[in-house]
Amino acid sequence: MCVLRPALAEAQVRAEGVARAVPTLTSADPRPGGGSLTEARVLQPMGMGTLAIGAPWRIRGTLDLEGLTMPGGELAPGAWGEGFVDRRHPHTYVHELLAWNRDLFGTSARGWAAGVTAGKGFVPFGTDDPMVRPFVRYPVNHHWAQILERALLAANVRVGLVALEGALFNGDEPENPSQWPNFERFGDSWAVRGFIWPVRGLELQGSYADVASPEHRPGAGLGQQKLSASARWERRMGAVEAYGLAEWARTTEAGGAFDYASVLAEGAAGLGRHRVSYRFERTARPEEERLFDDPFRSPRPHLDDNIVGQTRWTLHTVHYTVRFDVAGGRLAALPFIEVTLGSVAKLGEALFDPVSFYGTTDVRSISVGVRLDLGGAMHRMGRYGVIDAGDLAGQHHH
């Protein structure tokens, strides 16, 4: 325990830090133009630090160095967002930087609590960030199911096993890892999210967001109206650590002229050092014009006339990992193999045709590597204020 000043003499100050890196070799087929491609990258090179000041106050910073280790993105057919297509984009260096209070009025002993959060991080919308879930590959629906790296001001309230939260934030997405939110646009977008924890280990979530011009930083692009609903389950059943997630997400643009839907179900079972995970996903994504000199990139800033079609990606992913604890248990090394099989289909009448562009409608990828976690697992990002306080459905991924 350390004491800051007399005014905080009763407040315990505790610090926690964790770090991660995932060296990975990935081979994927198809690539733009047809054929396969194999690449090695260090994925998710991150450090997360959390400072607890007494019971109610938390400060968190999360550093993400993907802009250095994968500046050209991570090879992943179907992935898209922030100007990358068939690659997952690197996140910004400052992934989270927030402060929150999880018992603003000191009422938690009476069965309810209110909280406030301010900083840069995850908007209260949708499901957990994919990097704190059992897979290495991000789902295609990442930009339909989460809203991240925004400047936000949020408030939430929890009464027993029910919680409601809302936030104001800037609509613009980052365009490169060094970019900060456009603070001139703060407050042009908003979101609300509700939770129910009906039984131990089960979390039900529903949310809505109105996001102004996310893909055009000055604000002249299309707005998005986003819906999300999910059920998440996590608990130990005898010797087995079980996890499951079912989610539905939908995003519309231009008053419904563009409509993108996603369904996803994933589960994992861990026994001892071993864990097997499976994910099914069916997600529609926009097809945008590609840059002439880089078919993995699309123009930014983005406008609606850059959209040349829509495709639906149906993917099955299986992941197996085994855990080894080293350095006295401070470092966890988890070698893994992950295989994705599926297909891509053209939706409606459009210029973009996957057979012409990829040479096939079949999707295949395989990744091997090792996840290195130092100091423990990453916290569930986006759980701030009273949502952090309850720990009702598990604070860490298993």
N, C-alpha and C positions, 0 to 999 in steps of 0.2 A: 504494500500500500504506500502511496505517496500523497502528500498533502500539498495542495496548490497555495491557498491563502487562508487566513482565519475565517473568511466568509464561507469557505468550503471545507471547514475543518471536519465536518461530519461526512463529507463526500469521498468515497473511495474512487480512485482513478486507476483504471486498469487498461492496459494496451494489449492488443492481439494482432499478430501478423501472420499471413500465410502467403505462399508463392507457388506458382505452377509453371511448367513448360511441357510441351507435348511434341518431341521430335517424331516426325511422321513421314513415311514414304507412301505415296498414293499413285495408283495407276487407274485411269478412267477412260472409258469408251462410251459414247463418242466425244469428240472435240469438234469445235466449229470447223467445217470443211471436211469432216470425216476422219476416221482413224482413231488411234489411242494416243495417250500422252502420260508420261510418268514423271513425277516431280517429288523432291524432298523439301520439306519445310519444317520450321519450328513453329508450331501452332500454340496459341494461348500463352505467350510468355508474359506472365502477369504477377503483380504483387498487390495484396489487399491488406490494408491496415485499418483497424477499428479501435477507437478510443472511447471507453465508457467512463462517464463522469457521474458518479452516484448512480441511482437507479434509473432516472429518466433520460439522461442526455447521452447521445451517441454522435460521434464524428467519424466519417468513413472516407477513405481515399482508396481508389483502385487504379493502378497504373497498368496500361496495356501497351506492350512494345511490338505489336504485330506490324506496325508501320515500318519497323526495322527488319524484322525477320521474314515477313511475307508482303513486301510492298506491292507486288503484283497480284496479291490475293491467293486464296487456297483453291486448288483444283477441285471442283465439285459440280458435275453436271446437274442442272436444274436450279442451282443457287443463283441469286440475283440481288441487286440493291446497291444504291449509292454509286451507280455508274459501272458496276461490275456485273457480268452475265456469265453463267456457268463457272463462276468462281465466287467464293465468299470473300467479301471485302475485308480489309483490316479495319479494326475499330480505332477510335481516337485514343491518343496516348493517355489523356485523363478520362478514364471510363466512368468513374464515379468520384464526386467530391461534394459531400453533403453533411449537414448537421440536422439532427431531429430530436424532438422531445416526445417520449412515449407515454407520458402521464402528466399532461399540461396543468391540470387542476388538482392533482394529488388525490384523485377519486378512485383509483384502481381497487383499493380495499373495499369499496362499496359496490363493486360489480360492473363498473363502467369506467372508461378512460378516453380522453381525447389527446390527439397528437398533432404536431406540425412538423413539416420538413421543408428545407430550402437548400438549393444547390444544383449541381449537375448530376443527372443520373437517369433512372428508369421511371417513366411515367406510370401511374397506377392504371394499367391496362393490360389485359391478357395474362399469359402464363409465364412461367419461369424462363429466364434466359437459357438457351440450349447448352451453354457451357457448364451449367450446374446440373445437367441431366446426364444419364448414363452413356451417351453416345459422343463420339468425336465429331462426326458429320453433323452440320446444322441442317434442319429441315428446310425445304423450299419455302415454307410459310413464315420464315423468320420476320419479314417485314409486314406480314398480316397479323401476326400473333403477339408481337412485342413492339413497344415504342421506347427507344433508349437514347441516351446521350443528349438529353435536352436540359435546358435551364428551367427549373420548375419550382413552384411554390404549391405545397400540398397540405391538406388537412384531412384527418380521419378520426373516426370515433368507433369504439368497440363496446358493445353491450353484451356481456356473456359470450355466447358462441356466434355472434353476428357482428359484422364490421362493414362500414361504408367509408369510402374515401374518394376525394376529388382533387384535381390539380389544374392549374393554369400553366402553360408552357409555350415555348416557341415552336412553330410548325416545321421549320427547316431542318433537313437532315444534314449531317456533315458531308463534305465533299472530299476531304482528305484527312489523314490521321492527326494533323496538327491543328485543325480548324476548331474554333470555339463556336458555340451557338450564336446566332445573330440576335443580340440582345435588343435591338430595335424592334424585333418581332415578338418579344416576350408578351404573352397574354393573348396572342391571336388564335390559340388553340386550347382545348380543354378536354378533360376525360373524367369519368366516374367509374368506380369499380366496387362491387359488393362481394362479401364472402359469407359463407355459412359453414360451420364445422359441426355437422349433425351428430357424428360419432367419432370416437378416437381414430385418428389417422386419415379421416376422409375430409377433403376440402372441396367445396363447391364454389365456383367463381363465375361472375357475369360482369361484363364491362362494355362501355361505349366511349368512343372518342371522336371528336370533330377536329381534324388536323388540317390546317391551312397550308396549302402549297408546299408539301414536304420536299418535292424534288426540284423546286425552283427557288433558290436561296433568296433572291430579291422579293419573292412573293407573288409572281405573276402566273404561277402554275395552277393546276387543278387541286382543289381540296379533296380530302378523303373523309368518308364517314365509315367508322370501323366498329364492328361488333365482335365480341368474343364470349364463349361459354365453355367451361371446362369442369371436369371432375378429376381430382388428384387423390391418390390413395397411397399411403406408405406406412408400413408397420412390420414388426418382426412377428413371424408365425413359427413358433418353435425355434428351430435352428436356421430358418430361412428368412432373409431380409427381403421383403417384397415391396415392389413399387409399381404403380400404374398411373397412366394419364390418358384421358380421352378429351379431345378438344375440337371445337368447331370455331372457325373464324370466317368473317366476311368483310370485304372492303369494297365500297362503291365510290366512283368518281363521276363528276360531271352530271350530277342528278340521276345517277343510275345508268348512264350511257356505257360506262365500263363497270363490270361487276365481277369480282374475283372471290371465289369461295375455297375453303380448305377444310378437310377433315383429317384428323390424325389420332392414332392410338399407339401407345407404346407401353412396354412393361419390362421389368427386370426381376430376376431372382438371384440372390446371392447366398451361397452356402460356403462357409469357411472363407478361404482365400479366393474362391472362384465366383464369377458372376456372368450370367448370360442375359442378353437384352435383345428385344425385337421391337421394331417400329414399322407401322404401316402409315403411309401418307398419300393423300390424293389432293393436289393443290393446283389451282389455275394461276398462271402468272402472265404478265404482259410481255409481249415480244416487241422490243424496241430496235430501232436502227442501230447497227453496230458501226464503230469507227473503222474507216477504211484500212488503217495500219494496225489495228488490234481488234480482232473479232470477239475478244473477251470483254470489250468495253463498249458502253453506249454514251451518247453525247450528254454533257452536263453544262449548263442547266437544261433540265428536261422539260419538254412541252408535249401536249397531247398529240400533236401531229408527228411526233417521233414514234408513236405506237403503230406497229404494222401488223399486229395480230395478237392472238392469245393461244397459249398451249396449256394442256393439263398433264401434270407429272404424277404418275402412279408408281410409288417406290416402296420396296421392302428392304429393310436394313437389319442385319443381324450382327451383334457385337459380342465378342467374348474377351474377358480379361481375367488375369490372375494377379493377386496383390502380394508384394513382398515389402515388409517393413525393415528398414535399415537405419543406421545411425541412431540406435537406441529407440527406434520408433518415431523419430522426428521427421524422417523422409519415407514416403510411400512411393514405391515404383510399381507401376501397373502396366506390364506389357499387354498389348491387345492386337486383335485382328478384327476388322470390320468390313463386311461385304454388303454392297447395295446392288439389287437387281430390280429392273422395272421397265417402264416404257413412257414415251412422250407422245401425245396426240394433239393434232390441230383442232381448235375449237372454232366453229363457225366459218364464214367466208372471210378470208384474209390473205394478204400478200405473203405472209410468212408460212413456209411449209417445212416441217422438220425433216422430212425425207430429203428434200432438196438441199437443206442447209447442213444436216449432219450425215446424210447418207444412210440413215436407219432410224427406226423408232425405238430400238432397244437401248436400254441404259444399263451400264455395268461399271462398277468401280470396286476397288479393293484397297484398303489402307492397313498398314502395319506400323507399329511404333510403340512408344512407352510414355505413359502419363506420369509425370513426376510432381508430387504434391509435397511441399515442405511446410511443416507446422500445422497440418490439418487440411480439411476440405474448405472450398470456397463457400461463403454464406450465400443464401438465396437472394440474389440481387433484386432490388425493387421492393424489398420488405422493410419499409421504414415506418417510423411512428408506432402506432399501436399494433400494426401488423407484425412488427418485429417483437413486440412485447410478449405476445401470448405464446409463441412457439407451439401452436396448437397442433400443427400437422408436420412437425419436423423442421428444424432450422437448416440443417445441412443435408445435402444429397448423400446417398449411401454409397 
